[in-house]
Amino acid sequence: MKAKASTVLVLLVLASALMALMVRGDVAGICANDPELAPLAESNPQVAQCCQQFDTLFANIDAVLQQGVTALVPVMGCTVLPPVELSQGCYQDLLAAGANCYYETNMMVQFFNDTGLLGTALDAKESGNLTEATGALPTEDAFKQQAIDYIPTAQKNLEALTGNPDINPLCCQSIKKLVADKCACEEKPMTFVNSRLEKVGLDLANYMDLAKTVVSKMNCDGADQLEVYPNCVA
């Protein structure tokens, strides 16, 4: 159900987490329904504010689709707070990637929309039926094929916006920086993401080759050394 992110990491983490949370059916109150987040929100005003921001974000998912990655900017700061606790260095990398990969990341939002994956997640949110929702999702192999098949469409759409069908050099460099700084290898943030994805049967590690392939096919070598916790080489 997932692909790549920021162009590799931002959406790989954010979009996957968004969809996993929606499939679980607890979008109406993310923190209230999460045994880890609920006590943190009660004791930490900043976490409580982030919970409210996410609830507001998910309550109007159509606006997210219209704004693309811009809609996520207000909540990116939440990634440095407990229990995620992304390092300041990787947070800065994340912000840079969000800015430099703006169009590329929006192409991925469009991928989730065009392929119906986002619609499936939204249907699950409304029904609250996790079994039905996960059954409606494509298999891992089918999803990977969808992602590969979508590359020409993404390149065509990207070229229409930027004049270039490939990942732009600044974005590619931002991806390379995220990978070099091993941001997907940080234990706390990745444990948080993985624990949520496991609830809907997803393993982030299974999609690393796909992320590398997609980025490479768009003429960027920034993801070639991509690793994800806990499968990271020191």
Contacts in CASP RR format, 6 or more apart in sequence:
PFRMAT RR
TARGET T0000
AUTHOR 0000-0000-0000
METHOD contacts of the structure
MODEL  1
MKAKASTVLVLLVLASALMALMVRGDVAGICANDPELAPLAESNPQVAQC
CQQFDTLFANIDAVLQQGVTALVPVMGCTVLPPVELSQGCYQDLLAAGAN
CYYETNMMVQFFNDTGLLGTALDAKESGNLTEATGALPTEDAFKQQAIDY
IPTAQKNLEALTGNPDINPLCCQSIKKLVADKCACEEKPMTFVNSRLEKV
GLDLANYMDLAKTVVSKMNCDGADQLEVYPNCVA
1 16 0 8 1.000
1 19 0 8 1.000
1 117 0 8 1.000
1 137 0 8 1.000
1 138 0 8 1.000
1 143 0 8 1.000
1 200 0 8 1.000
1 202 0 8 1.000
2 12 0 8 1.000
2 15 0 8 1.000
2 16 0 8 1.000
2 19 0 8 1.000
2 143 0 8 1.000
2 202 0 8 1.000
2 204 0 8 1.000
2 207 0 8 1.000
3 11 0 8 1.000
3 12 0 8 1.000
3 15 0 8 1.000
3 108 0 8 1.000
3 111 0 8 1.000
3 143 0 8 1.000
3 147 0 8 1.000
3 207 0 8 1.000
3 210 0 8 1.000
3 211 0 8 1.000
3 214 0 8 1.000
4 11 0 8 1.000
4 12 0 8 1.000
4 108 0 8 1.000
4 147 0 8 1.000
4 207 0 8 1.000
4 210 0 8 1.000
4 211 0 8 1.000
4 214 0 8 1.000
4 215 0 8 1.000
4 223 0 8 1.000
5 11 0 8 1.000
5 12 0 8 1.000
5 13 0 8 1.000
5 14 0 8 1.000
5 15 0 8 1.000
5 16 0 8 1.000
5 105 0 8 1.000
5 108 0 8 1.000
5 211 0 8 1.000
6 12 0 8 1.000
6 13 0 8 1.000
6 14 0 8 1.000
6 94 0 8 1.000
6 97 0 8 1.000
6 98 0 8 1.000
6 101 0 8 1.000
6 105 0 8 1.000
6 174 0 8 1.000
6 175 0 8 1.000
6 178 0 8 1.000
7 97 0 8 1.000
7 101 0 8 1.000
7 104 0 8 1.000
7 105 0 8 1.000
7 108 0 8 1.000
7 167 0 8 1.000
7 171 0 8 1.000
7 175 0 8 1.000
7 215 0 8 1.000
7 220 0 8 1.000
7 223 0 8 1.000
8 175 0 8 1.000
8 178 0 8 1.000
8 179 0 8 1.000
8 211 0 8 1.000
8 215 0 8 1.000
8 222 0 8 1.000
8 223 0 8 1.000
8 226 0 8 1.000
9 94 0 8 1.000
9 97 0 8 1.000
9 175 0 8 1.000
9 178 0 8 1.000
9 179 0 8 1.000
9 183 0 8 1.000
9 184 0 8 1.000
10 69 0 8 1.000
10 94 0 8 1.000
10 97 0 8 1.000
10 98 0 8 1.000
10 101 0 8 1.000
10 105 0 8 1.000
11 69 0 8 1.000
11 105 0 8 1.000
11 108 0 8 1.000
11 109 0 8 1.000
12 184 0 8 1.000
12 204 0 8 1.000
12 207 0 8 1.000
12 211 0 8 1.000
13 184 0 8 1.000
13 189 0 8 1.000
13 193 0 8 1.000
14 72 0 8 1.000
15 108 0 8 1.000
15 109 0 8 1.000
15 112 0 8 1.000
16 193 0 8 1.000
16 197 0 8 1.000
16 202 0 8 1.000
16 204 0 8 1.000
17 193 0 8 1.000
17 196 0 8 1.000
17 197 0 8 1.000
18 58 0 8 1.000
18 121 0 8 1.000
19 112 0 8 1.000
19 117 0 8 1.000
19 118 0 8 1.000
19 121 0 8 1.000
20 196 0 8 1.000
20 197 0 8 1.000
20 199 0 8 1.000
20 200 0 8 1.000
20 202 0 8 1.000
21 27 0 8 1.000
21 30 0 8 1.000
21 58 0 8 1.000
21 196 0 8 1.000
22 58 0 8 1.000
22 121 0 8 1.000
22 122 0 8 1.000
22 124 0 8 1.000
22 125 0 8 1.000
23 121 0 8 1.000
23 124 0 8 1.000
23 125 0 8 1.000
23 130 0 8 1.000
23 133 0 8 1.000
23 134 0 8 1.000
23 200 0 8 1.000
24 130 0 8 1.000
24 196 0 8 1.000
24 199 0 8 1.000
24 200 0 8 1.000
25 124 0 8 1.000
25 125 0 8 1.000
25 128 0 8 1.000
25 130 0 8 1.000
26 32 0 8 1.000
26 33 0 8 1.000
26 34 0 8 1.000
27 55 0 8 1.000
27 58 0 8 1.000
27 59 0 8 1.000
27 125 0 8 1.000
28 55 0 8 1.000
28 59 0 8 1.000
29 51 0 8 1.000
29 55 0 8 1.000
30 37 0 8 1.000
30 51 0 8 1.000
30 54 0 8 1.000
30 55 0 8 1.000
30 58 0 8 1.000
31 37 0 8 1.000
31 38 0 8 1.000
31 40 0 8 1.000
31 41 0 8 1.000
31 47 0 8 1.000
31 48 0 8 1.000
31 51 0 8 1.000
31 54 0 8 1.000
31 55 0 8 1.000
32 38 0 8 1.000
32 41 0 8 1.000
32 51 0 8 1.000
36 83 0 8 1.000
37 47 0 8 1.000
37 51 0 8 1.000
37 83 0 8 1.000
40 47 0 8 1.000
40 82 0 8 1.000
40 83 0 8 1.000
41 47 0 8 1.000
41 48 0 8 1.000
41 51 0 8 1.000
42 48 0 8 1.000
44 81 0 8 1.000
44 82 0 8 1.000
46 81 0 8 1.000
47 78 0 8 1.000
47 81 0 8 1.000
47 82 0 8 1.000
50 75 0 8 1.000
50 77 0 8 1.000
50 78 0 8 1.000
50 81 0 8 1.000
53 74 0 8 1.000
53 75 0 8 1.000
53 78 0 8 1.000
54 75 0 8 1.000
54 78 0 8 1.000
57 64 0 8 1.000
57 71 0 8 1.000
57 72 0 8 1.000
57 74 0 8 1.000
57 75 0 8 1.000
58 125 0 8 1.000
61 118 0 8 1.000
61 122 0 8 1.000
63 71 0 8 1.000
64 71 0 8 1.000
64 72 0 8 1.000
64 109 0 8 1.000
65 109 0 8 1.000
65 113 0 8 1.000
65 118 0 8 1.000
68 105 0 8 1.000
68 106 0 8 1.000
68 109 0 8 1.000
69 98 0 8 1.000
69 101 0 8 1.000
69 102 0 8 1.000
69 105 0 8 1.000
69 106 0 8 1.000
69 109 0 8 1.000
70 102 0 8 1.000
76 91 0 8 1.000
76 94 0 8 1.000
76 95 0 8 1.000
77 91 0 8 1.000
78 84 0 8 1.000
79 86 0 8 1.000
79 91 0 8 1.000
79 94 0 8 1.000
79 189 0 8 1.000
80 86 0 8 1.000
80 87 0 8 1.000
80 88 0 8 1.000
80 91 0 8 1.000
83 188 0 8 1.000
83 192 0 8 1.000
84 188 0 8 1.000
84 189 0 8 1.000
84 192 0 8 1.000
85 188 0 8 1.000
85 189 0 8 1.000
86 94 0 8 1.000
86 183 0 8 1.000
86 186 0 8 1.000
86 188 0 8 1.000
86 189 0 8 1.000
87 183 0 8 1.000
87 186 0 8 1.000
89 181 0 8 1.000
90 178 0 8 1.000
90 181 0 8 1.000
90 183 0 8 1.000
90 186 0 8 1.000
90 189 0 8 1.000
93 174 0 8 1.000
93 177 0 8 1.000
93 178 0 8 1.000
93 181 0 8 1.000
93 183 0 8 1.000
94 178 0 8 1.000
94 183 0 8 1.000
96 174 0 8 1.000
96 177 0 8 1.000
97 171 0 8 1.000
97 174 0 8 1.000
97 175 0 8 1.000
97 177 0 8 1.000
97 178 0 8 1.000
98 105 0 8 1.000
98 174 0 8 1.000
100 168 0 8 1.000
100 170 0 8 1.000
100 171 0 8 1.000
100 173 0 8 1.000
100 174 0 8 1.000
101 167 0 8 1.000
101 168 0 8 1.000
101 171 0 8 1.000
101 174 0 8 1.000
101 175 0 8 1.000
103 158 0 8 1.000
103 161 0 8 1.000
103 162 0 8 1.000
103 168 0 8 1.000
104 158 0 8 1.000
104 167 0 8 1.000
104 168 0 8 1.000
104 171 0 8 1.000
104 218 0 8 1.000
107 154 0 8 1.000
107 157 0 8 1.000
107 158 0 8 1.000
108 154 0 8 1.000
110 154 0 8 1.000
110 157 0 8 1.000
111 117 0 8 1.000
111 147 0 8 1.000
111 150 0 8 1.000
111 154 0 8 1.000
112 118 0 8 1.000
113 119 0 8 1.000
114 150 0 8 1.000
114 153 0 8 1.000
115 146 0 8 1.000
115 150 0 8 1.000
117 137 0 8 1.000
117 138 0 8 1.000
117 143 0 8 1.000
120 133 0 8 1.000
120 136 0 8 1.000
120 137 0 8 1.000
121 133 0 8 1.000
123 133 0 8 1.000
123 136 0 8 1.000
124 130 0 8 1.000
124 132 0 8 1.000
124 133 0 8 1.000
124 136 0 8 1.000
127 133 0 8 1.000
130 200 0 8 1.000
133 200 0 8 1.000
134 200 0 8 1.000
134 201 0 8 1.000
137 143 0 8 1.000
138 146 0 8 1.000
140 206 0 8 1.000
144 207 0 8 1.000
144 210 0 8 1.000
147 210 0 8 1.000
147 214 0 8 1.000
148 210 0 8 1.000
148 213 0 8 1.000
148 214 0 8 1.000
148 217 0 8 1.000
151 214 0 8 1.000
151 217 0 8 1.000
151 218 0 8 1.000
154 218 0 8 1.000
155 165 0 8 1.000
155 166 0 8 1.000
155 218 0 8 1.000
156 165 0 8 1.000
158 164 0 8 1.000
158 165 0 8 1.000
158 166 0 8 1.000
159 165 0 8 1.000
162 168 0 8 1.000
165 218 0 8 1.000
166 218 0 8 1.000
166 219 0 8 1.000
166 220 0 8 1.000
167 175 0 8 1.000
167 215 0 8 1.000
167 218 0 8 1.000
167 219 0 8 1.000
167 220 0 8 1.000
171 220 0 8 1.000
172 215 0 8 1.000
172 220 0 8 1.000
172 221 0 8 1.000
172 222 0 8 1.000
173 222 0 8 1.000
175 215 0 8 1.000
175 220 0 8 1.000
175 222 0 8 1.000
175 223 0 8 1.000
176 221 0 8 1.000
176 222 0 8 1.000
178 184 0 8 1.000
179 222 0 8 1.000
179 223 0 8 1.000
179 224 0 8 1.000
179 225 0 8 1.000
179 226 0 8 1.000
179 227 0 8 1.000
180 225 0 8 1.000
182 227 0 8 1.000
182 232 0 8 1.000
184 190 0 8 1.000
184 226 0 8 1.000
184 227 0 8 1.000
184 228 0 8 1.000
184 229 0 8 1.000
184 232 0 8 1.000
185 227 0 8 1.000
185 228 0 8 1.000
185 229 0 8 1.000
185 232 0 8 1.000
186 229 0 8 1.000
187 229 0 8 1.000
187 230 0 8 1.000
190 204 0 8 1.000
190 228 0 8 1.000
190 229 0 8 1.000
190 230 0 8 1.000
191 229 0 8 1.000
193 204 0 8 1.000
194 203 0 8 1.000
194 204 0 8 1.000
194 229 0 8 1.000
197 203 0 8 1.000
197 204 0 8 1.000
204 228 0 8 1.000
205 228 0 8 1.000
205 231 0 8 1.000
208 226 0 8 1.000
208 227 0 8 1.000
208 228 0 8 1.000
211 223 0 8 1.000
211 226 0 8 1.000
212 223 0 8 1.000
212 224 0 8 1.000
212 226 0 8 1.000
215 221 0 8 1.000
215 222 0 8 1.000
215 223 0 8 1.000
216 223 0 8 1.000
216 224 0 8 1.000
227 233 0 8 1.000
END
